Amino acid sequence: MSYVKSRKHRIGPKALVGILIGVICGFFLTTWSRHFCDVHAEWCCLGRPRIKHIKSSETIPNAHTKSRQSSQKNLIFIGVMTAKKYIDTRALAAYRTWAKTIPGKVVFFSSAGSTSEKGVPVVGLPGVDDSYPPQKKSFMMLKYIHDHYINKFEWFMRADDDVYIKGKRLANFLHSVNSSRPQFIGQAGLGNKEEFGLLSLDHNENFCMGGPGMVLSKQTLQRVVPHISYCLKNLYTTHEDVEVGRCVRKFAQTSCTWAFEMQRLFYQNYREDNWSFMGKLKTKDIHQAITLHAIKQPPYMYRLHNYLQGHKTSDLRHKLLLLRREIHSMNVLVETEMESGSVKRMSNRYGIPPSLHKFVPESRDEVQPWEFLSRSLYSHNSLNPKRALHGSLKEGLEDILMQVMQMINKNARQRGRTIDFKEILYGYRRVNPLHGADYILDLLLMYRKHKGRKMTVPVRRHAYLQQTFTDVEFTEDENHQSEQPKITLPTNAFTALPSKTMTNIFDFLKQKLGLGYFQITGKKSQYQSEKSKQEIIHTILPLAGRFETFKQFIKNFEKVCLMTNEEVKLAVILFKSESESESTNNIENLLVNLRIKYPKHELQLVNATGSFSRAIALDVGAALYGPSALLFFVDVDMIFHQDVLHRIRQNTHLGQQVYYPIVYSQYDPAVVCANRTCPESAFVVTESRGYWRQFGYGIVSMYNADLRKVGGFDTSIHGWGKEDVDLYNKFVASNLTIFRSVDPGLVHIFHSIHCDPQLESSQYQMCLGSMGSSYAPVETLAHIVFNNENILHRNENNTSSVHSNNSIEHIEDLEFIPKNRAKRSIGKNKNKISKVKRKKK
């Protein structure tokens, strides 16, 4: 039966051929008719829609785009409660900052008759005053919004004038919520400890806190407003946000959202109270929040807005960077050549994907060194290899970690997990002036899974990060009249560059940037005050022999102070010794001749007895002058600029501040200038020629009264050193401020140091440390060691070349191990290590 049926309905070969021919003919006929109607439109049907040819410069109207823009424009209405006295202060700050970013409308509501002189949109509510608590103002504002705007917006928000609202984040959040249902959104509150149980709330009832703002859907507002008169007559507390929440719960049958994340999105700063958001802004709370409350001072509203706008600018730059990388990758794929050479260089440089191998050194000198990070910073290019993490590095790390955690938690909600940062276990950092900063960080994170099987587990992850520098920006100086361009840079702009002289850096910039005129300038301090003109600097110099060095000091002192008629006095405290009687006589004769040549200046020579003691010499010198005398303690190895005298006067304040300059100390010229030509001027500051004496406290300026106030010098200290550290510690323990900064005008001329083994142990170690620091920079010492076969290659004969080659190959292979293989190998190594430890035990 089934067989006969199938035979009856089977299509034969001839029928299939006919169907195929019909389809082909229909296709050709349709194609021909379309082409014919395009050419002879008048012979075709008039009802056929004509195609409009759009030029490439025109945009095609999109119905979805139009509806999207319309919905964004009418997304939310925000009513801001304020008072007459705050309209042109707090309300004005809110209107000029975050109100411009809202996808909807913002109106400020105040008491009857309120207006603004500065263009703030204000509605004066009839029959409402500025008395506190503002229950009536809040309810009447909701009624006004309902009567005038209920059919124009999807969402409605009640806010205070001391809140900051992020418009884009608010829009993204509201688009994810169903606006057709009764919604009451904000940070749920139950009252503080003192109010708990006194707000007439049941155990499962809450309210939306008014400070961070409360959001109502259209349905909620429509249900509540008809009963506002009832809510105003039945107030249980003095808190308007509690009463609004009670009214919403009773008539809209909905409560404030209990979601825990609302505390983060509608953020109330409990930590700083009335002084909130006046401190650090680069925090997780500020970046994650939609609303921020409370900002009582308008300047801090502008400050927060500028910070968030700067963050927005950084995001746009990051998007631009991603686009450049995409352009770069496409250029590589299609192998096309850019028409403009500058555009090609730009896309190549800034479009290179992040990599730790962007810069390939061609010689040993070009190798970029890494700094090690843990709880301290370990760096080879500093006099102190181990030191605390400075403020700028901490800020940079916090910024990097914030971006990393944002990328990690970008889709945290969809994945049902969050990852929190705990600490940096260790890391490495280097800065390439051409490309950016590279980081390798070992992070301890906390993995929290809140979907399915909940768990909280600590995990460790390595992060390989690169901060790319942005384009070079030039600022035009409109006041500069020179025909050639001039660039103004800070004097410390080249501290991160390799050790080259400033002249070489300028030549490099001139060649690469094509600058005809280039100089480093800074704002000159205003030394025209009466204090800087009339203040006499009392210079005190301890001395024992060393006539040639003293002659160098006097030559500089005469040029800087005496020839320029500066208001200075000099007291030389000379320790005589029988072995250096000739040197002592020469010193005395030199000072006598100087007094004759400059009779208006006070130049004293005070003889001291006994063995040399810098503490005694300075104490004797200070006793020569009154308590209001400005003292400057200096060494015979120092030379200085005239600007140093101005900085001494500016940075030293009686009863308030002492000045401890960080001087520039030269290395041994016999070592650093052996294979290179050193500049003739001692004031050329380079990393290869000298270093900043960070641990030197002997050069200082203070008032005599402040010296006596902290107890003066410990005259029991004899010989070299330690007396300056003792005095510095006394100032640290006092209520005086220590102003400490590098001073390029103070240079310590190199001299050979002899450390007497008879010195006290701590003094002897300090002397040896100073002698070692002044020998040569680390780079030069490394070259000496590297090129000395007796030091570097002393064990080379005992090591097989085969073993060395195998080690190199193993390292090269490790760089290309896939992630899963690397984890397995690390796990195996850990097991081996643990076995070795057990054997040792």
Sequence and secondary structure as in RCSB ss.txt:
>XXXX:A:sequence
MSYVKSRKHRIGPKALVGILIGVICGFFLTTWSRHFCDVHAEWCCLGRPRIKHIKSSETIPNAHTKSRQSSQKNL
IFIGVMTAKKYIDTRALAAYRTWAKTIPGKVVFFSSAGSTSEKGVPVVGLPGVDDSYPPQKKSFMMLKYIHDHYI
NKFEWFMRADDDVYIKGKRLANFLHSVNSSRPQFIGQAGLGNKEEFGLLSLDHNENFCMGGPGMVLSKQTLQRVV
PHISYCLKNLYTTHEDVEVGRCVRKFAQTSCTWAFEMQRLFYQNYREDNWSFMGKLKTKDIHQAITLHAIKQPPY
MYRLHNYLQGHKTSDLRHKLLLLRREIHSMNVLVETEMESGSVKRMSNRYGIPPSLHKFVPESRDEVQPWEFLSR
SLYSHNSLNPKRALHGSLKEGLEDILMQVMQMINKNARQRGRTIDFKEILYGYRRVNPLHGADYILDLLLMYRKH
KGRKMTVPVRRHAYLQQTFTDVEFTEDENHQSEQPKITLPTNAFTALPSKTMTNIFDFLKQKLGLGYFQITGKKS
QYQSEKSKQEIIHTILPLAGRFETFKQFIKNFEKVCLMTNEEVKLAVILFKSESESESTNNIENLLVNLRIKYPK
HELQLVNATGSFSRAIALDVGAALYGPSALLFFVDVDMIFHQDVLHRIRQNTHLGQQVYYPIVYSQYDPAVVCAN
RTCPESAFVVTESRGYWRQFGYGIVSMYNADLRKVGGFDTSIHGWGKEDVDLYNKFVASNLTIFRSVDPGLVHIF
HSIHCDPQLESSQYQMCLGSMGSSYAPVETLAHIVFNNENILHRNENNTSSVHSNNSIEHIEDLEFIPKNRAKRS
IGKNKNKISKVKRKKK
>XXXX:A:secstr
 HHHHHHHT   HHHHHHHHHHHHHHHHHHHHHHHHHHH GGGS TTS       TTS    HHHHHHHHHHHTS
EEEEEE  GGGIIIIIHHHHHTGGGG SEEEEEEESTT   SS   EEE TT    SS HHHHHHHHHHHHHHHT
TT SEEEEEETTEEE HHHHHHHHHTS TTS  EES EE   TTTTT S   TT  EE TTT EEEEHHHHHHHG
GGHHHHHHS  SS HHHHHHHHHHHHS       TTHHHHEEE  SSGGGTTSS   SHHHHH SEEE   SHHH
HHHHHHHHHHHHHHHHHHHHHHHHHHHHHHHHHHT   SSHHHHHHHHHHHS   TTSS  SSGGG    EEESS
EEE TTSSSSEEE  HHHHHHHHHHHHHHHHHHTTTHHHHTEEEEEEEEEEEEEEEETTTEEEEEEEEEEEEEE 
SSS EEEEEEEEEEEEEE         TT   SS      TTTTTTS S  HHHHHHHHHHHH  S         
   SHHHHH  EEEEEEE S HHHHHHHHHHHIIIIITTT SEEEEEEEE  GGGHHHHHHHHHHHHHHHHH TT
S EEEEEE SS BHHHHHHHHHHTS TT EEEE  TTEEE THHHHHHHHH BTTTEEEEEEEEEE  HHHHTSS
S   SSTT   TTTEEE TT   SEEEEHHHHHHTT   TT  BSSSHHHHHHHHHHHSSSEEEEEEEEEEEE  
      TTS HHHHHHHHHHHHHTT  HHHHHHHHHT HHHHTTTGGGS HHHHHHHHHHHHHHHT  HHHHHHH
HHHHHHHHHHHHHHH 
